[in-house]
């Protein structure tokens, strides 16, 4: 991991950069180094991949926090951090990971208020990121993501005990997971409730822990999950797969899988809602005389008629050639903005012909105003 460049350095932004600044920098780099624009250029290809990797981490709020705290080690499966590795007791980074993943299985919240440790708890949501192309975002696709989620231990069925044994009800809290203490104060007697220290708030004591889960009743495993990306999805949107998150405890439901979508920039197209934007260059002769040209669309090349006298910046619309509506039928439009290429490195004969053309149009002082220095008579 030591040879990796800092992700902020890769995108050329400060650590305090906003999400919009990070996104803007990512789009600029990936568009400038897009493989379609630089076929065979290994350096551009590496910069493109490096920017995608950096954006995948920095565009996700949770992953960015882990990266800011631990750097690249947070995503190294051999480093023992929660994002990629799960070292320590029972294969987890620490007790907090598994406790949190099981939705406060120990029956007390951040303020120390006791709750029923045997009440059903919903599982934790699990997040993943998927990187797709412009075309895949437009027409939809199926992707496979790898997620690490907490599951009920299959050997002990979540009891945390060696098969054939049962846990003991905690004698201190009588299975409630909390103990009540009374303290004398200047204002009288005060009572407070706190997690039981003997059973750590679980309400039970395991004398023979399950060897698979080390008495936790749960294990964290990696799974490959197929995700259907709907047509029309946009960069930064999230897809939810209910029930594909971490398992619940005490009969509680599983959490959800939340998949954030990153859409790679296209070499030619830009997107504005459901509209596809394209900048198309034409020659001066085509602009003046008119022509029929081919332009790329998401559906392949189509013919576009350029009328006589087309001006630079003119915009043409191709109806129904844009992005499909995410909710509903139909598609947006494609808009083509025309730029006129000014001829360079003309030969002497070509320049002479151009002067004759300018003279025939009654133009003088070429180059001082307008495309040919045109002055009305």
HUGI-V225804 format. One record per backbone hydrogen bond with DSSP energy under -0.5 kcal/mol. NH is the residue of the N-H (numbers start at 1). CO is the residue of the C=O. E is the energy in kcal/mol with one decimal. If there is no record, write none. Layout:
BEGIN
NH,CO,E
NH,CO,E
END
This chain:
BEGIN
4,1,-1.4
10,6,-2.3
11,7,-1.8
12,8,-1.0
13,8,-2.3
17,14,-1.7
22,18,-2.2
23,19,-2.2
24,20,-2.5
25,21,-2.2
26,22,-2.3
27,23,-2.4
28,24,-2.0
29,25,-2.2
30,26,-2.6
31,27,-2.0
32,28,-1.8
33,29,-1.6
34,31,-0.9
37,34,-1.5
38,34,-1.1
41,38,-2.0
42,40,-1.0
45,41,-2.0
46,42,-2.4
47,43,-2.3
48,44,-2.4
49,45,-2.3
50,46,-2.8
51,47,-2.3
52,48,-1.9
53,49,-2.3
54,50,-2.2
55,51,-2.6
56,52,-2.0
57,53,-1.2
58,54,-2.7
59,55,-2.1
60,57,-1.0
61,59,-0.6
64,60,-2.9
65,61,-1.8
66,62,-1.9
67,63,-2.4
68,64,-2.8
69,65,-1.5
70,66,-3.1
71,67,-2.5
73,70,-0.9
74,71,-1.5
75,72,-1.8
76,73,-1.5
77,75,-0.6
79,76,-2.2
81,76,-0.5
84,74,-0.5
84,81,-0.5
85,81,-1.9
91,88,-1.8
92,89,-1.7
97,94,-0.8
98,94,-1.0
99,95,-2.5
100,96,-2.7
101,97,-2.6
102,98,-1.7
103,100,-2.0
104,99,-1.2
105,99,-0.9
107,104,-2.3
109,113,-1.1
112,109,-1.6
115,107,-3.2
117,176,-0.6
119,116,-1.4
121,249,-2.5
123,253,-2.7
124,101,-1.4
126,256,-2.9
128,258,-2.3
130,260,-2.5
132,130,-0.6
132,262,-2.9
137,133,-2.0
138,134,-1.6
139,135,-2.5
140,136,-1.9
141,229,-1.7
143,227,-2.7
145,143,-0.5
145,225,-2.8
147,145,-0.6
147,223,-2.8
149,147,-0.6
149,221,-2.5
151,219,-3.5
153,217,-1.8
157,153,-1.2
158,153,-0.7
159,156,-1.6
162,208,-2.9
165,162,-2.3
168,205,-2.9
170,203,-1.7
174,170,-1.4
175,170,-0.5
176,173,-1.5
179,194,-2.8
181,192,-2.8
183,190,-3.4
185,188,-2.9
188,185,-2.1
190,183,-3.3
192,181,-2.4
194,179,-2.3
196,177,-2.0
200,196,-0.9
201,196,-1.1
202,199,-1.3
205,168,-3.1
207,205,-0.7
210,160,-2.3
214,210,-1.5
215,210,-0.7
216,213,-1.4
219,151,-2.6
221,149,-2.4
221,219,-0.6
223,147,-2.9
225,145,-3.1
225,223,-0.6
227,143,-3.8
229,141,-3.5
229,227,-0.7
230,228,-0.7
232,137,-2.1
233,137,-0.8
233,230,-1.5
236,261,-3.1
237,234,-1.9
239,259,-2.9
241,257,-2.7
242,240,-0.5
244,241,-1.6
245,255,-2.5
246,124,-2.3
247,150,-3.2
248,252,-0.6
249,121,-1.9
252,249,-1.5
255,246,-2.7
257,241,-2.0
258,126,-3.2
258,256,-0.6
259,239,-3.3
259,257,-0.6
260,128,-2.9
260,258,-0.6
261,237,-2.7
262,130,-2.7
263,261,-0.5
264,132,-3.1
264,262,-0.6
266,269,-0.6
270,277,-2.0
272,275,-2.5
274,272,-0.5
275,272,-2.1
276,333,-2.0
277,270,-2.8
278,335,-2.4
280,278,-0.6
280,337,-2.7
282,339,-2.6
284,341,-0.6
287,283,-2.0
288,284,-2.3
289,285,-3.2
290,286,-1.7
291,306,-2.2
293,291,-0.5
293,304,-2.7
295,302,-2.7
297,300,-0.6
298,321,-0.6
300,297,-1.6
302,295,-2.3
304,293,-3.4
306,291,-3.9
306,304,-0.6
307,305,-0.7
309,287,-0.8
309,288,-0.8
310,287,-1.9
310,307,-1.0
313,338,-3.5
314,311,-1.9
316,336,-2.5
318,334,-3.1
319,317,-0.6
321,318,-1.3
322,332,-2.6
323,274,-2.5
324,138,-0.5
325,330,-2.3
328,326,-0.6
332,323,-2.1
334,318,-2.4
335,276,-2.9
336,316,-3.1
337,278,-2.8
337,335,-0.6
338,314,-2.8
338,336,-0.5
339,280,-2.4
341,282,-2.9
341,339,-0.6
351,347,-2.4
352,348,-2.1
353,349,-2.2
354,350,-2.0
355,351,-2.2
356,352,-2.4
357,353,-2.2
358,354,-2.5
359,355,-2.6
360,356,-2.3
361,357,-1.3
362,359,-1.5
363,358,-2.9
364,373,-0.7
368,365,-1.9
373,369,-0.6
374,369,-0.7
END
